[in-house]
């Protein structure tokens, strides 16, 4: 098992302790089959993060979103503050949003 797979399984077990990690992983793997479905590992993590934040019992909702446009789940998971900025945000607000987004995502990745 490579380190990416191990990290995914660990996250799945923490987020969905009552579910089979292999069942959730199999569902995630339905993304990345089509040529336009890029960056599967990154998208899997985004789907898991969003599913956890929304207290969902599985990954089907965000998996469907990712299959339509993976950039949506990446933006929502990795850049939640930046996606809320309006066009009139100044450079200080933008920099603070970047800092917050990086910190929150790193904290989530490190959470076991």
Jmol script that loads the backbone (N, CA, C; Angstrom):
load data "model"
ATOM      1  N   UNK A   1       0.852  -1.172   0.000  1.00  0.00           N
ATOM      2  CA  UNK A   1       0.000   0.000   0.000  1.00  0.00           C
ATOM      3  C   UNK A   1       0.899   1.236   0.000  1.00  0.00           C
ATOM      4  N   UNK A   2       0.698   2.123  -0.976  1.00  0.00           N
ATOM      5  CA  UNK A   2       1.530   3.324  -1.020  1.00  0.00           C
ATOM      6  C   UNK A   2       1.029   4.355  -0.005  1.00  0.00           C
ATOM      7  N   UNK A   3       1.809   5.403   0.203  1.00  0.00           N
ATOM      8  CA  UNK A   3       1.487   6.380   1.251  1.00  0.00           C
ATOM      9  C   UNK A   3       0.198   7.152   0.957  1.00  0.00           C
ATOM     10  N   UNK A   4      -0.081   7.419  -0.310  1.00  0.00           N
ATOM     11  CA  UNK A   4      -1.327   8.111  -0.647  1.00  0.00           C
ATOM     12  C   UNK A   4      -2.528   7.242  -0.304  1.00  0.00           C
ATOM     13  N   UNK A   5      -2.462   5.974  -0.699  1.00  0.00           N
ATOM     14  CA  UNK A   5      -3.559   5.051  -0.402  1.00  0.00           C
ATOM     15  C   UNK A   5      -3.728   4.919   1.111  1.00  0.00           C
ATOM     16  N   UNK A   6      -2.628   4.796   1.823  1.00  0.00           N
ATOM     17  CA  UNK A   6      -2.681   4.656   3.283  1.00  0.00           C
ATOM     18  C   UNK A   6      -3.323   5.889   3.919  1.00  0.00           C
ATOM     19  N   UNK A   7      -2.968   7.077   3.437  1.00  0.00           N
ATOM     20  CA  UNK A   7      -3.559   8.308   3.976  1.00  0.00           C
ATOM     21  C   UNK A   7      -5.061   8.340   3.710  1.00  0.00           C
ATOM     22  N   UNK A   8      -5.469   7.953   2.510  1.00  0.00           N
ATOM     23  CA  UNK A   8      -6.897   7.938   2.187  1.00  0.00           C
ATOM     24  C   UNK A   8      -7.655   6.978   3.091  1.00  0.00           C
ATOM     25  N   UNK A   9      -7.138   5.778   3.253  1.00  0.00           N
ATOM     26  CA  UNK A   9      -7.810   4.779   4.088  1.00  0.00           C
ATOM     27  C   UNK A   9      -7.903   5.282   5.528  1.00  0.00           C
ATOM     28  N   UNK A  10      -6.855   5.898   6.025  1.00  0.00           N
ATOM     29  CA  UNK A  10      -6.851   6.443   7.390  1.00  0.00           C
ATOM     30  C   UNK A  10      -7.922   7.526   7.534  1.00  0.00           C
ATOM     31  N   UNK A  11      -8.003   8.413   6.554  1.00  0.00           N
ATOM     32  CA  UNK A  11      -9.019   9.472   6.575  1.00  0.00           C
ATOM     33  C   UNK A  11     -10.424   8.870   6.515  1.00  0.00           C
ATOM     34  N   UNK A  12     -10.613   7.913   5.624  1.00  0.00           N
ATOM     35  CA  UNK A  12     -11.927   7.278   5.480  1.00  0.00           C
ATOM     36  C   UNK A  12     -12.343   6.647   6.803  1.00  0.00           C
ATOM     37  N   UNK A  13     -11.453   5.926   7.445  1.00  0.00           N
ATOM     38  CA  UNK A  13     -11.774   5.260   8.720  1.00  0.00           C
ATOM     39  C   UNK A  13     -12.125   6.267   9.806  1.00  0.00           C
ATOM     40  N   UNK A  14     -11.459   7.419   9.803  1.00  0.00           N
ATOM     41  CA  UNK A  14     -11.757   8.433  10.815  1.00  0.00           C
ATOM     42  C   UNK A  14     -13.095   9.117  10.536  1.00  0.00           C
ATOM     43  N   UNK A  15     -13.364   9.416   9.273  1.00  0.00           N
ATOM     44  CA  UNK A  15     -14.572  10.158   8.911  1.00  0.00           C
ATOM     45  C   UNK A  15     -15.811   9.268   8.912  1.00  0.00           C
ATOM     46  N   UNK A  16     -15.643   8.036   8.471  1.00  0.00           N
ATOM     47  CA  UNK A  16     -16.764   7.099   8.365  1.00  0.00           C
ATOM     48  C   UNK A  16     -16.477   5.837   9.181  1.00  0.00           C
ATOM     49  N   UNK A  17     -16.400   5.948  10.509  1.00  0.00           N
ATOM     50  CA  UNK A  17     -16.005   4.785  11.315  1.00  0.00           C
ATOM     51  C   UNK A  17     -16.991   3.620  11.244  1.00  0.00           C
ATOM     52  N   UNK A  18     -18.229   3.901  10.910  1.00  0.00           N
ATOM     53  CA  UNK A  18     -19.247   2.846  10.853  1.00  0.00           C
ATOM     54  C   UNK A  18     -19.333   2.182   9.478  1.00  0.00           C
ATOM     55  N   UNK A  19     -18.609   2.698   8.520  1.00  0.00           N
ATOM     56  CA  UNK A  19     -18.686   2.190   7.151  1.00  0.00           C
ATOM     57  C   UNK A  19     -17.420   1.441   6.794  1.00  0.00           C
ATOM     58  N   UNK A  20     -17.520   0.583   5.805  1.00  0.00           N
ATOM     59  CA  UNK A  20     -16.352  -0.141   5.304  1.00  0.00           C
ATOM     60  C   UNK A  20     -15.459   0.826   4.533  1.00  0.00           C
ATOM     61  N   UNK A  21     -14.202   0.913   4.936  1.00  0.00           N
ATOM     62  CA  UNK A  21     -13.280   1.827   4.246  1.00  0.00           C
ATOM     63  C   UNK A  21     -13.095   1.417   2.794  1.00  0.00           C
ATOM     64  N   UNK A  22     -13.119   0.128   2.526  1.00  0.00           N
ATOM     65  CA  UNK A  22     -12.953  -0.327   1.140  1.00  0.00           C
ATOM     66  C   UNK A  22     -14.164   0.036   0.284  1.00  0.00           C
ATOM     67  N   UNK A  23     -15.354   0.045   0.873  1.00  0.00           N
ATOM     68  CA  UNK A  23     -16.555   0.448   0.131  1.00  0.00           C
ATOM     69  C   UNK A  23     -16.478   1.928  -0.241  1.00  0.00           C
ATOM     70  N   UNK A  24     -16.086   2.753   0.722  1.00  0.00           N
ATOM     71  CA  UNK A  24     -15.942   4.189   0.458  1.00  0.00           C
ATOM     72  C   UNK A  24     -14.836   4.421  -0.565  1.00  0.00           C
ATOM     73  N   UNK A  25     -13.718   3.723  -0.400  1.00  0.00           N
ATOM     74  CA  UNK A  25     -12.603   3.888  -1.338  1.00  0.00           C
ATOM     75  C   UNK A  25     -13.019   3.467  -2.746  1.00  0.00           C
ATOM     76  N   UNK A  26     -13.775   2.393  -2.860  1.00  0.00           N
ATOM     77  CA  UNK A  26     -14.250   1.943  -4.176  1.00  0.00           C
ATOM     78  C   UNK A  26     -15.143   3.007  -4.812  1.00  0.00           C
ATOM     79  N   UNK A  27     -15.987   3.638  -4.010  1.00  0.00           N
ATOM     80  CA  UNK A  27     -16.839   4.713  -4.537  1.00  0.00           C
ATOM     81  C   UNK A  27     -15.974   5.871  -5.029  1.00  0.00           C
ATOM     82  N   UNK A  28     -14.983   6.258  -4.230  1.00  0.00           N
ATOM     83  CA  UNK A  28     -14.093   7.349  -4.640  1.00  0.00           C
ATOM     84  C   UNK A  28     -13.399   7.031  -5.958  1.00  0.00           C
ATOM     85  N   UNK A  29     -13.003   5.781  -6.121  1.00  0.00           N
ATOM     86  CA  UNK A  29     -12.259   5.392  -7.319  1.00  0.00           C
ATOM     87  C   UNK A  29     -13.096   5.449  -8.588  1.00  0.00           C
ATOM     88  N   UNK A  30     -14.399   5.680  -8.464  1.00  0.00           N
ATOM     89  CA  UNK A  30     -15.195   5.870  -9.681  1.00  0.00           C
ATOM     90  C   UNK A  30     -14.856   7.212 -10.333  1.00  0.00           C
ATOM     91  N   UNK A  31     -14.212   8.096  -9.557  1.00  0.00           N
ATOM     92  CA  UNK A  31     -13.673   9.332 -10.123  1.00  0.00           C
ATOM     93  C   UNK A  31     -12.252   9.033 -10.591  1.00  0.00           C
ATOM     94  N   UNK A  32     -11.902   9.585 -11.744  1.00  0.00           N
ATOM     95  CA  UNK A  32     -10.560   9.380 -12.282  1.00  0.00           C
ATOM     96  C   UNK A  32     -10.523   8.371 -13.408  1.00  0.00           C
ATOM     97  N   UNK A  33     -11.676   7.834 -13.744  1.00  0.00           N
ATOM     98  CA  UNK A  33     -11.780   6.831 -14.805  1.00  0.00           C
ATOM     99  C   UNK A  33     -11.763   7.499 -16.179  1.00  0.00           C
ATOM    100  N   UNK A  34     -12.470   8.609 -16.280  1.00  0.00           N
ATOM    101  CA  UNK A  34     -12.567   9.325 -17.553  1.00  0.00           C
ATOM    102  C   UNK A  34     -11.325  10.200 -17.755  1.00  0.00           C
ATOM    103  N   UNK A  35     -10.928  10.414 -19.011  1.00  0.00           N
ATOM    104  CA  UNK A  35      -9.721  11.206 -19.282  1.00  0.00           C
ATOM    105  C   UNK A  35      -9.767  12.631 -18.720  1.00  0.00           C
ATOM    106  N   UNK A  36     -10.960  13.216 -18.651  1.00  0.00           N
ATOM    107  CA  UNK A  36     -11.079  14.591 -18.148  1.00  0.00           C
ATOM    108  C   UNK A  36     -11.103  14.668 -16.618  1.00  0.00           C
ATOM    109  N   UNK A  37     -11.159  13.530 -15.944  1.00  0.00           N
ATOM    110  CA  UNK A  37     -11.202  13.504 -14.477  1.00  0.00           C
ATOM    111  C   UNK A  37      -9.772  13.480 -13.941  1.00  0.00           C
ATOM    112  N   UNK A  38      -9.279  14.660 -13.647  1.00  0.00           N
ATOM    113  CA  UNK A  38      -7.863  14.835 -13.297  1.00  0.00           C
ATOM    114  C   UNK A  38      -7.627  14.833 -11.799  1.00  0.00           C
ATOM    115  N   UNK A  39      -6.353  14.658 -11.445  1.00  0.00           N
ATOM    116  CA  UNK A  39      -5.868  14.736 -10.065  1.00  0.00           C
ATOM    117  C   UNK A  39      -6.710  13.914  -9.083  1.00  0.00           C
ATOM    118  N   UNK A  40      -6.888  12.626  -9.332  1.00  0.00           N
ATOM    119  CA  UNK A  40      -7.792  11.843  -8.484  1.00  0.00           C
ATOM    120  C   UNK A  40      -7.467  11.891  -6.991  1.00  0.00           C
ATOM    121  N   UNK A  41      -6.216  11.746  -6.612  1.00  0.00           N
ATOM    122  CA  UNK A  41      -5.884  11.726  -5.183  1.00  0.00           C
ATOM    123  C   UNK A  41      -6.291  13.041  -4.514  1.00  0.00           C
ATOM    124  N   UNK A  42      -5.976  14.137  -5.149  1.00  0.00           N
ATOM    125  CA  UNK A  42      -6.333  15.456  -4.610  1.00  0.00           C
ATOM    126  C   UNK A  42      -7.853  15.606  -4.525  1.00  0.00           C
ATOM    127  N   UNK A  43      -8.553  15.133  -5.531  1.00  0.00           N
ATOM    128  CA  UNK A  43     -10.014  15.203  -5.541  1.00  0.00           C
ATOM    129  C   UNK A  43     -10.597  14.293  -4.462  1.00  0.00           C
ATOM    130  N   UNK A  44     -10.036  13.097  -4.278  1.00  0.00           N
ATOM    131  CA  UNK A  44     -10.514  12.197  -3.219  1.00  0.00           C
ATOM    132  C   UNK A  44     -10.429  12.883  -1.862  1.00  0.00           C
ATOM    133  N   UNK A  45      -9.294  13.525  -1.591  1.00  0.00           N
ATOM    134  CA  UNK A  45      -9.136  14.224  -0.312  1.00  0.00           C
ATOM    135  C   UNK A  45     -10.167  15.345  -0.173  1.00  0.00           C
ATOM    136  N   UNK A  46     -10.393  16.096  -1.238  1.00  0.00           N
ATOM    137  CA  UNK A  46     -11.382  17.177  -1.199  1.00  0.00           C
ATOM    138  C   UNK A  46     -12.775  16.624  -0.902  1.00  0.00           C
ATOM    139  N   UNK A  47     -13.135  15.537  -1.551  1.00  0.00           N
ATOM    140  CA  UNK A  47     -14.443  14.915  -1.326  1.00  0.00           C
ATOM    141  C   UNK A  47     -14.574  14.470   0.125  1.00  0.00           C
ATOM    142  N   UNK A  48     -13.535  13.857   0.657  1.00  0.00           N
ATOM    143  CA  UNK A  48     -13.571  13.414   2.054  1.00  0.00           C
ATOM    144  C   UNK A  48     -13.709  14.599   3.005  1.00  0.00           C
ATOM    145  N   UNK A  49     -12.950  15.646   2.769  1.00  0.00           N
ATOM    146  CA  UNK A  49     -12.996  16.826   3.640  1.00  0.00           C
ATOM    147  C   UNK A  49     -14.389  17.445   3.627  1.00  0.00           C
ATOM    148  N   UNK A  50     -14.944  17.635   2.457  1.00  0.00           N
ATOM    149  CA  UNK A  50     -16.267  18.248   2.348  1.00  0.00           C
ATOM    150  C   UNK A  50     -17.349  17.361   2.949  1.00  0.00           C
ATOM    151  N   UNK A  51     -17.251  16.067   2.733  1.00  0.00           N
ATOM    152  CA  UNK A  51     -18.226  15.135   3.303  1.00  0.00           C
ATOM    153  C   UNK A  51     -18.179  15.179   4.825  1.00  0.00           C
ATOM    154  N   UNK A  52     -16.971  15.269   5.371  1.00  0.00           N
ATOM    155  CA  UNK A  52     -16.828  15.367   6.827  1.00  0.00           C
ATOM    156  C   UNK A  52     -17.418  16.675   7.343  1.00  0.00           C
ATOM    157  N   UNK A  53     -17.097  17.775   6.715  1.00  0.00           N
ATOM    158  CA  UNK A  53     -17.581  19.081   7.169  1.00  0.00           C
ATOM    159  C   UNK A  53     -19.102  19.170   7.134  1.00  0.00           C
ATOM    160  N   UNK A  54     -19.718  18.508   6.168  1.00  0.00           N
ATOM    161  CA  UNK A  54     -21.175  18.541   6.031  1.00  0.00           C
ATOM    162  C   UNK A  54     -21.857  17.386   6.759  1.00  0.00           C
ATOM    163  N   UNK A  55     -21.074  16.586   7.474  1.00  0.00           N
ATOM    164  CA  UNK A  55     -21.594  15.447   8.248  1.00  0.00           C
ATOM    165  C   UNK A  55     -22.420  14.501   7.379  1.00  0.00           C
ATOM    166  N   UNK A  56     -21.932  14.245   6.181  1.00  0.00           N
ATOM    167  CA  UNK A  56     -22.626  13.334   5.275  1.00  0.00           C
ATOM    168  C   UNK A  56     -22.270  11.894   5.617  1.00  0.00           C
ATOM    169  N   UNK A  57     -23.184  10.984   5.313  1.00  0.00           N
ATOM    170  CA  UNK A  57     -22.951   9.576   5.638  1.00  0.00           C
ATOM    171  C   UNK A  57     -22.189   8.834   4.550  1.00  0.00           C
ATOM    172  N   UNK A  58     -21.982   9.478   3.417  1.00  0.00           N
ATOM    173  CA  UNK A  58     -21.166   8.879   2.355  1.00  0.00           C
ATOM    174  C   UNK A  58     -20.619   9.982   1.451  1.00  0.00           C
ATOM    175  N   UNK A  59     -19.979   9.590   0.386  1.00  0.00           N
ATOM    176  CA  UNK A  59     -19.294  10.551  -0.484  1.00  0.00           C
ATOM    177  C   UNK A  59     -20.044  10.837  -1.784  1.00  0.00           C
ATOM    178  N   UNK A  60     -21.235  10.286  -1.934  1.00  0.00           N
ATOM    179  CA  UNK A  60     -21.913  10.331  -3.234  1.00  0.00           C
ATOM    180  C   UNK A  60     -22.207  11.747  -3.735  1.00  0.00           C
ATOM    181  N   UNK A  61     -22.616  12.652  -2.851  1.00  0.00           N
ATOM    182  CA  UNK A  61     -22.952  14.004  -3.312  1.00  0.00           C
ATOM    183  C   UNK A  61     -21.738  14.686  -3.931  1.00  0.00           C
ATOM    184  N   UNK A  62     -20.634  14.746  -3.187  1.00  0.00           N
ATOM    185  CA  UNK A  62     -19.453  15.448  -3.692  1.00  0.00           C
ATOM    186  C   UNK A  62     -18.761  14.678  -4.812  1.00  0.00           C
ATOM    187  N   UNK A  63     -18.949  13.393  -4.853  1.00  0.00           N
ATOM    188  CA  UNK A  63     -18.424  12.596  -5.962  1.00  0.00           C
ATOM    189  C   UNK A  63     -19.135  12.988  -7.257  1.00  0.00           C
ATOM    190  N   UNK A  64     -20.441  13.163  -7.169  1.00  0.00           N
ATOM    191  CA  UNK A  64     -21.216  13.585  -8.343  1.00  0.00           C
ATOM    192  C   UNK A  64     -20.768  14.974  -8.809  1.00  0.00           C
ATOM    193  N   UNK A  65     -20.563  15.880  -7.859  1.00  0.00           N
ATOM    194  CA  UNK A  65     -20.092  17.227  -8.200  1.00  0.00           C
ATOM    195  C   UNK A  65     -18.734  17.142  -8.898  1.00  0.00           C
ATOM    196  N   UNK A  66     -17.825  16.343  -8.346  1.00  0.00           N
ATOM    197  CA  UNK A  66     -16.473  16.219  -8.909  1.00  0.00           C
ATOM    198  C   UNK A  66     -16.509  15.667 -10.323  1.00  0.00           C
ATOM    199  N   UNK A  67     -17.401  14.736 -10.575  1.00  0.00           N
ATOM    200  CA  UNK A  67     -17.479  14.149 -11.910  1.00  0.00           C
ATOM    201  C   UNK A  67     -17.981  15.177 -12.930  1.00  0.00           C
ATOM    202  N   UNK A  68     -18.743  16.164 -12.465  1.00  0.00           N
ATOM    203  CA  UNK A  68     -19.194  17.232 -13.359  1.00  0.00           C
ATOM    204  C   UNK A  68     -18.084  18.257 -13.581  1.00  0.00           C
ATOM    205  N   UNK A  69     -17.441  18.686 -12.490  1.00  0.00           N
ATOM    206  CA  UNK A  69     -16.325  19.639 -12.592  1.00  0.00           C
ATOM    207  C   UNK A  69     -15.516  19.559 -11.299  1.00  0.00           C
ATOM    208  N   UNK A  70     -14.389  18.897 -11.384  1.00  0.00           N
ATOM    209  CA  UNK A  70     -13.573  18.648 -10.188  1.00  0.00           C
ATOM    210  C   UNK A  70     -13.083  19.929  -9.526  1.00  0.00           C
ATOM    211  N   UNK A  71     -13.022  21.007 -10.285  1.00  0.00           N
ATOM    212  CA  UNK A  71     -12.539  22.272  -9.721  1.00  0.00           C
ATOM    213  C   UNK A  71     -13.451  22.793  -8.616  1.00  0.00           C
ATOM    214  N   UNK A  72     -14.731  22.447  -8.687  1.00  0.00           N
ATOM    215  CA  UNK A  72     -15.653  22.890  -7.637  1.00  0.00           C
ATOM    216  C   UNK A  72     -15.271  22.300  -6.282  1.00  0.00           C
ATOM    217  N   UNK A  73     -15.089  20.982  -6.217  1.00  0.00           N
ATOM    218  CA  UNK A  73     -14.755  20.383  -4.916  1.00  0.00           C
ATOM    219  C   UNK A  73     -13.379  20.832  -4.436  1.00  0.00           C
ATOM    220  N   UNK A  74     -12.449  21.029  -5.364  1.00  0.00           N
ATOM    221  CA  UNK A  74     -11.120  21.513  -4.960  1.00  0.00           C
ATOM    222  C   UNK A  74     -11.221  22.918  -4.364  1.00  0.00           C
ATOM    223  N   UNK A  75     -11.975  23.789  -5.004  1.00  0.00           N
ATOM    224  CA  UNK A  75     -12.122  25.160  -4.499  1.00  0.00           C
ATOM    225  C   UNK A  75     -12.800  25.169  -3.136  1.00  0.00           C
ATOM    226  N   UNK A  76     -13.870  24.419  -2.992  1.00  0.00           N
ATOM    227  CA  UNK A  76     -14.604  24.412  -1.726  1.00  0.00           C
ATOM    228  C   UNK A  76     -13.771  23.830  -0.587  1.00  0.00           C
ATOM    229  N   UNK A  77     -12.994  22.812  -0.872  1.00  0.00           N
ATOM    230  CA  UNK A  77     -12.206  22.154   0.180  1.00  0.00           C
ATOM    231  C   UNK A  77     -10.915  22.890   0.494  1.00  0.00           C
ATOM    232  N   UNK A  78     -10.217  23.330  -0.533  1.00  0.00           N
ATOM    233  CA  UNK A  78      -8.881  23.894  -0.339  1.00  0.00           C
ATOM    234  C   UNK A  78      -8.879  25.415  -0.193  1.00  0.00           C
ATOM    235  N   UNK A  79      -9.857  26.076  -0.770  1.00  0.00           N
ATOM    236  CA  UNK A  79      -9.861  27.544  -0.802  1.00  0.00           C
ATOM    237  C   UNK A  79     -11.193  28.138  -0.338  1.00  0.00           C
ATOM    238  N   UNK A  80     -11.730  27.712   0.795  1.00  0.00           N
ATOM    239  CA  UNK A  80     -13.064  28.189   1.182  1.00  0.00           C
ATOM    240  C   UNK A  80     -13.138  29.694   1.419  1.00  0.00           C
ATOM    241  N   UNK A  81     -12.101  30.275   1.971  1.00  0.00           N
ATOM    242  CA  UNK A  81     -12.115  31.723   2.220  1.00  0.00           C
ATOM    243  C   UNK A  81     -11.950  32.508   0.928  1.00  0.00           C
ATOM    244  N   UNK A  82     -11.079  32.036   0.063  1.00  0.00           N
ATOM    245  CA  UNK A  82     -10.846  32.741  -1.197  1.00  0.00           C
ATOM    246  C   UNK A  82     -12.075  32.706  -2.092  1.00  0.00           C
ATOM    247  N   UNK A  83     -12.834  31.605  -2.044  1.00  0.00           N
ATOM    248  CA  UNK A  83     -14.015  31.510  -2.900  1.00  0.00           C
ATOM    249  C   UNK A  83     -15.112  32.465  -2.455  1.00  0.00           C
ATOM    250  N   UNK A  84     -15.034  32.944  -1.218  1.00  0.00           N
ATOM    251  CA  UNK A  84     -16.048  33.868  -0.708  1.00  0.00           C
ATOM    252  C   UNK A  84     -15.681  35.336  -0.931  1.00  0.00           C
ATOM    253  N   UNK A  85     -14.464  35.584  -1.379  1.00  0.00           N
ATOM    254  CA  UNK A  85     -14.040  36.966  -1.609  1.00  0.00           C
ATOM    255  C   UNK A  85     -14.783  37.559  -2.797  1.00  0.00           C
ATOM    256  N   UNK A  86     -15.169  38.775  -2.648  1.00  0.00           N
ATOM    257  CA  UNK A  86     -15.802  39.476  -3.756  1.00  0.00           C
ATOM    258  C   UNK A  86     -14.757  40.112  -4.654  1.00  0.00           C
ATOM    259  N   UNK A  87     -15.183  40.637  -5.773  1.00  0.00           N
ATOM    260  CA  UNK A  87     -14.240  41.242  -6.719  1.00  0.00           C
ATOM    261  C   UNK A  87     -13.572  42.506  -6.179  1.00  0.00           C
ATOM    262  N   UNK A  88     -14.147  43.095  -5.146  1.00  0.00           N
ATOM    263  CA  UNK A  88     -13.591  44.334  -4.595  1.00  0.00           C
ATOM    264  C   UNK A  88     -12.661  44.106  -3.408  1.00  0.00           C
ATOM    265  N   UNK A  89     -12.338  42.864  -3.116  1.00  0.00           N
ATOM    266  CA  UNK A  89     -11.439  42.581  -1.994  1.00  0.00           C
ATOM    267  C   UNK A  89     -10.057  43.153  -2.290  1.00  0.00           C
ATOM    268  N   UNK A  90      -9.473  43.764  -1.282  1.00  0.00           N
ATOM    269  CA  UNK A  90      -8.145  44.345  -1.491  1.00  0.00           C
ATOM    270  C   UNK A  90      -7.057  43.285  -1.298  1.00  0.00           C
ATOM    271  N   UNK A  91      -5.845  43.661  -1.593  1.00  0.00           N
ATOM    272  CA  UNK A  91      -4.736  42.702  -1.557  1.00  0.00           C
ATOM    273  C   UNK A  91      -4.503  42.157  -0.151  1.00  0.00           C
ATOM    274  N   UNK A  92      -4.757  42.960   0.862  1.00  0.00           N
ATOM    275  CA  UNK A  92      -4.598  42.497   2.243  1.00  0.00           C
ATOM    276  C   UNK A  92      -5.623  41.407   2.573  1.00  0.00           C
ATOM    277  N   UNK A  93      -6.866  41.626   2.167  1.00  0.00           N
ATOM    278  CA  UNK A  93      -7.915  40.619   2.384  1.00  0.00           C
ATOM    279  C   UNK A  93      -7.583  39.329   1.633  1.00  0.00           C
ATOM    280  N   UNK A  94      -7.113  39.479   0.416  1.00  0.00           N
ATOM    281  CA  UNK A  94      -6.756  38.303  -0.385  1.00  0.00           C
ATOM    282  C   UNK A  94      -5.612  37.529   0.264  1.00  0.00           C
ATOM    283  N   UNK A  95      -4.597  38.235   0.725  1.00  0.00           N
ATOM    284  CA  UNK A  95      -3.455  37.583   1.368  1.00  0.00           C
ATOM    285  C   UNK A  95      -3.887  36.861   2.643  1.00  0.00           C
ATOM    286  N   UNK A  96      -4.762  37.483   3.414  1.00  0.00           N
ATOM    287  CA  UNK A  96      -5.261  36.859   4.643  1.00  0.00           C
ATOM    288  C   UNK A  96      -6.077  35.611   4.312  1.00  0.00           C
ATOM    289  N   UNK A  97      -6.864  35.664   3.258  1.00  0.00           N
ATOM    290  CA  UNK A  97      -7.646  34.501   2.833  1.00  0.00           C
ATOM    291  C   UNK A  97      -6.744  33.350   2.416  1.00  0.00           C
ATOM    292  N   UNK A  98      -5.696  33.659   1.689  1.00  0.00           N
ATOM    293  CA  UNK A  98      -4.734  32.630   1.274  1.00  0.00           C
ATOM    294  C   UNK A  98      -4.111  31.989   2.504  1.00  0.00           C
ATOM    295  N   UNK A  99      -3.686  32.801   3.461  1.00  0.00           N
ATOM    296  CA  UNK A  99      -3.067  32.291   4.680  1.00  0.00           C
ATOM    297  C   UNK A  99      -4.034  31.384   5.452  1.00  0.00           C
ATOM    298  N   UNK A 100      -5.272  31.840   5.619  1.00  0.00           N
ATOM    299  CA  UNK A 100      -6.274  31.049   6.338  1.00  0.00           C
ATOM    300  C   UNK A 100      -6.561  29.735   5.621  1.00  0.00           C
ATOM    301  N   UNK A 101      -6.692  29.804   4.299  1.00  0.00           N
ATOM    302  CA  UNK A 101      -6.981  28.593   3.531  1.00  0.00           C
ATOM    303  C   UNK A 101      -5.857  27.577   3.644  1.00  0.00           C
ATOM    304  N   UNK A 102      -4.636  28.034   3.525  1.00  0.00           N
ATOM    305  CA  UNK A 102      -3.498  27.117   3.646  1.00  0.00           C
ATOM    306  C   UNK A 102      -3.460  26.488   5.034  1.00  0.00           C
ATOM    307  N   UNK A 103      -3.700  27.289   6.061  1.00  0.00           N
ATOM    308  CA  UNK A 103      -3.654  26.789   7.437  1.00  0.00           C
ATOM    309  C   UNK A 103      -4.769  25.786   7.710  1.00  0.00           C
ATOM    310  N   UNK A 104      -5.990  26.090   7.262  1.00  0.00           N
ATOM    311  CA  UNK A 104      -7.097  25.183   7.543  1.00  0.00           C
ATOM    312  C   UNK A 104      -6.934  23.869   6.803  1.00  0.00           C
ATOM    313  N   UNK A 105      -6.449  23.921   5.575  1.00  0.00           N
ATOM    314  CA  UNK A 105      -6.301  22.680   4.815  1.00  0.00           C
ATOM    315  C   UNK A 105      -5.172  21.826   5.391  1.00  0.00           C
ATOM    316  N   UNK A 106      -4.071  22.448   5.748  1.00  0.00           N
ATOM    317  CA  UNK A 106      -2.958  21.709   6.345  1.00  0.00           C
ATOM    318  C   UNK A 106      -3.380  21.078   7.670  1.00  0.00           C
ATOM    319  N   UNK A 107      -4.144  21.813   8.465  1.00  0.00           N
ATOM    320  CA  UNK A 107      -4.630  21.275   9.743  1.00  0.00           C
ATOM    321  C   UNK A 107      -5.518  20.062   9.504  1.00  0.00           C
ATOM    322  N   UNK A 108      -6.369  20.128   8.486  1.00  0.00           N
ATOM    323  CA  UNK A 108      -7.235  18.993   8.184  1.00  0.00           C
ATOM    324  C   UNK A 108      -6.411  17.794   7.719  1.00  0.00           C
ATOM    325  N   UNK A 109      -5.428  18.028   6.865  1.00  0.00           N
ATOM    326  CA  UNK A 109      -4.584  16.931   6.386  1.00  0.00           C
ATOM    327  C   UNK A 109      -3.874  16.233   7.538  1.00  0.00           C
ATOM    328  N   UNK A 110      -3.450  16.994   8.528  1.00  0.00           N
ATOM    329  CA  UNK A 110      -2.686  16.436   9.644  1.00  0.00           C
ATOM    330  C   UNK A 110      -3.562  15.801  10.713  1.00  0.00           C
ATOM    331  N   UNK A 111      -4.862  16.092  10.686  1.00  0.00           N
ATOM    332  CA  UNK A 111      -5.777  15.547  11.692  1.00  0.00           C
ATOM    333  C   UNK A 111      -5.921  14.038  11.498  1.00  0.00           C
ATOM    334  N   UNK A 112      -5.756  13.319  12.584  1.00  0.00           N
ATOM    335  CA  UNK A 112      -5.886  11.850  12.495  1.00  0.00           C
ATOM    336  C   UNK A 112      -7.065  11.351  13.279  1.00  0.00           C
TER     337      UNK A 112
END
end "model"
wireframe off; spacefill off
backbone 0.3
color backbone group
